[in-house]
Amino acid sequence: MRVLGFGDNVIDRFLDRRIDYPGGNCVNFAVFAHELGLEASYMGVFGSDGLGEFLRSELAAIGLDLSHCVTRAGETGVATVEVVDGERVFRGGNHGGVTVREPIVLTPNDLRYVSEFDLVHSSVYSTSEAQLPALAALDVLVSYDLSSEDHFRSADYLDSLAPCLDLALLSCSHLSEKETVSLLHEVVSKGAGIAIGTRGESGSVLFDGTDVYRAEAIRLDDSRPIADTMGCGDALLAGVVRALLHAGWRKHVNPPSGAIAAALRAGSEYAAEQCFVDGAFGHGRPFVGAFSSLSESAAG
């Protein structure tokens, strides 16, 4: 099974720890898929600064194929984060840097490369919307993280993107279960194959166009210290994707209905383990410098 993370990368800068961690929805998904035993690659733009070099070297050390990544002159994206009662809280950033300002525009050669995978994953933070129709035209599943912001859930945005998606992931911890289910129905009615809503401690919900599936949040081991919740949604997605692919899910081949509940449970279990990991997947390094000037620190 081969999967590709296509799009964003970022440095998650933890203010309270003074540590920089590699991250980004598409990077996290690829790393988690690799940890779960899938053959995983990442395709995106690295900044030409020291943070970009750090990101690239760490992902290569993990074992991701980065052969179709590019480096562009410019700064790496930085998101500043604090941990409050175990929850990661974003405090700002530099809007993704060159990675989202000058994203990859897929060439015929790139599309031939992508066609070798079973699934490609992207996100709203990747500036990849214009590439989705070309990806959807391939014999490859397309998953996409729609995050939590309202402007990524507008009728116009969903009308343009949902038909390209085999799976949509949405952060819904601020919504009731009824509101979550209604949103998932809307996303599927606009063309997505499967929609998953993550609700933090309230578990997760999946709608496949016919049935609604629910998985309770996994109770955490009180004897183990919780690190943070960074990357939990990406981990859940990777767990679900792995299980569904192993159950036979392919482009134009729906997963067996009996496998969906088990896949959602598997994703929830993997996401729970993520709470004990520093940052999205570790690999942090101490940050030295003043946090007050984000643009200057990103350039260094």
Long-range contacts (C-beta under 8 A, 24 or more apart in sequence): 1-38, 1-39, 1-118, 1-242, 1-245, 1-246, 2-38, 2-39, 2-40, 2-41, 2-116, 2-117, 2-118, 2-119, 3-29, 3-30, 3-33, 3-38, 3-39, 3-40, 3-41, 3-117, 3-118, 3-119, 3-120, 3-121, 3-241, 3-245, 4-30, 4-40, 4-41, 4-42, 4-43, 4-114, 4-117, 4-119, 4-120, 4-121, 5-29, 5-30, 5-33, 5-40, 5-41, 5-42, 5-43, 5-44, 5-120, 5-121, 5-122, 6-42, 6-43, 6-44, 6-104, 6-114, 6-120, 6-121, 6-122, 6-126, 6-128, 6-131, 6-135, 7-44, 7-103, 7-122, 7-123, 7-125, 7-126, 7-127, 7-128, 8-44, 8-77, 8-96, 8-99, 8-100, 8-123, 8-125, 8-126, 9-42, 9-44, 9-45, 9-46, 9-55, 9-76, 9-77, 9-99, 10-76, 10-77, 10-78, 10-79, 10-93, 10-96, 10-97, 10-99, 10-125, 11-51, 11-54, 11-55, 11-76, 11-77, 11-78, 11-79, 11-298, 12-79, 12-81, 12-88, 12-230, 12-279, 12-280, 13-78, 13-79, 13-80, 13-81, 13-287, 13-291, 13-297, 14-81, 14-82, 14-83, 14-228, 14-279, 14-284, 15-80, 15-81, 15-82, 15-91, 15-291, 16-82, 16-83, 17-83, 17-278, 17-284, 18-286, 18-287, 18-288, 19-278, 19-279, 19-284, 19-285, 19-286, 19-287, 20-51, 20-54, 20-284, 20-285, 20-286, 20-287, 21-230, 21-278, 21-279, 21-280, 21-281, 21-282, 21-283, 21-284, 22-54, 22-55, 22-58, 22-59, 22-279, 22-280, 22-281, 22-283, 23-79, 23-230, 23-231, 23-279, 23-280, 24-77, 24-99, 24-125, 25-121, 25-122, 25-123, 25-125, 25-126, 25-145, 25-147, 25-234, 26-121, 26-122, 26-123, 26-126, 27-55, 27-59, 27-280, 28-231, 28-234, 28-235, 28-280, 28-281, 29-121, 29-234, 29-237, 29-238, 30-59, 30-64, 30-121, 31-59, 31-62, 31-64, 31-280, 31-281, 32-231, 32-234, 32-235, 32-237, 32-238, 32-239, 32-270, 32-274, 32-281, 33-238, 33-241, 33-242, 34-62, 34-63, 34-64, 35-238, 35-281, 36-238, 36-239, 36-242, 36-270, 37-242, 38-238, 38-241, 38-242, 38-245, 40-64, 40-65, 41-65, 41-66, 41-67, 41-68, 41-117, 42-66, 42-69, 43-68, 43-69, 43-104, 43-110, 43-113, 43-114, 44-69, 44-99, 44-103, 44-104, 44-126, 45-69, 45-70, 45-71, 45-72, 45-98, 45-99, 45-102, 45-103, 45-104, 46-70, 46-71, 46-72, 46-76, 46-99, 47-71, 47-72, 47-74, 47-75, 47-76, 47-77, 47-97, 47-98, 47-99, 47-298, 48-72, 48-73, 48-74, 48-98, 49-74, 49-75, 49-76, 49-298, 49-299, 49-300, 50-300, 51-75, 51-76, 51-78, 51-298, 51-300, 52-76, 54-285, 58-283, 61-283, 62-281, 62-283, 68-110, 68-113, 70-104, 72-98, 72-102, 73-98, 74-98, 74-101, 74-102, 75-295, 75-298, 75-299, 76-298, 77-298, 78-294, 78-297, 78-298, 80-291, 80-294, 81-230, 83-227, 83-228, 86-226, 86-228, 86-229, 86-275, 87-228, 87-229, 88-228, 88-229, 88-230, 92-294, 93-294, 94-294, 94-295, 94-298, 96-125, 96-127, 97-298, 100-125, 100-126, 100-127, 101-127, 103-127, 103-128, 103-131, 104-131, 105-130, 105-131, 106-131, 106-134, 106-135, 111-135, 111-138, 114-138, 114-140, 115-139, 115-140, 118-245, 118-250, 119-143, 119-166, 119-241, 119-245, 121-145, 121-237, 121-241, 123-147, 124-149, 124-152, 129-160, 129-161, 132-161, 132-164, 132-165, 133-164, 135-164, 136-163, 136-164, 136-165, 138-251, 139-251, 140-251, 141-166, 141-167, 141-249, 141-250, 141-251, 142-166, 142-167, 143-167, 143-168, 143-169, 143-237, 143-241, 144-168, 144-169, 145-169, 145-233, 145-234, 145-237, 146-170, 146-171, 146-187, 147-171, 148-172, 148-173, 148-174, 153-183, 158-186, 158-187, 158-190, 159-190, 162-187, 162-188, 162-190, 162-191, 162-192, 163-190, 163-191, 163-192, 164-191, 165-191, 165-192, 165-193, 166-192, 166-193, 166-194, 166-251, 167-192, 167-193, 167-194, 167-195, 167-196, 167-237, 167-240, 167-241, 168-192, 168-194, 168-195, 168-196, 169-195, 169-196, 169-198, 169-233, 169-236, 169-237, 170-195, 170-196, 170-197, 170-198, 171-197, 171-198, 171-233, 172-197, 172-198, 172-199, 172-205, 173-198, 173-199, 173-200, 173-201, 173-202, 175-199, 177-202, 177-205, 180-205, 181-205, 181-207, 181-212, 184-212, 193-254, 196-236, 196-237, 196-240, 196-264, 198-232, 198-233, 198-236, 198-271, 200-229, 203-268, 204-236, 204-264, 204-267, 204-268, 206-240, 206-260, 206-264, 208-254, 208-255, 208-257, 208-260, 210-257, 211-257, 211-260, 213-260, 213-261, 213-264, 214-264, 215-261, 215-264, 215-265, 215-267, 215-268, 216-268, 217-268, 217-272, 218-268, 218-269, 218-271, 218-272, 220-272, 220-275, 220-276, 224-276, 225-276, 226-275, 226-276, 227-275, 227-276, 227-277, 227-278, 227-279, 228-275, 228-278, 228-279, 229-274, 229-275, 230-274, 230-279, 230-280, 231-274, 231-277, 231-279, 231-280, 231-281, 232-271, 232-274, 232-275, 233-271, 234-280, 235-267, 235-270, 235-271, 235-273, 235-274, 236-267, 236-268, 236-270, 236-271, 237-267, 238-267, 238-270, 239-263, 239-266, 239-267, 239-268, 239-269, 239-270, 239-271, 240-264, 240-266, 240-267, 242-266, 243-267
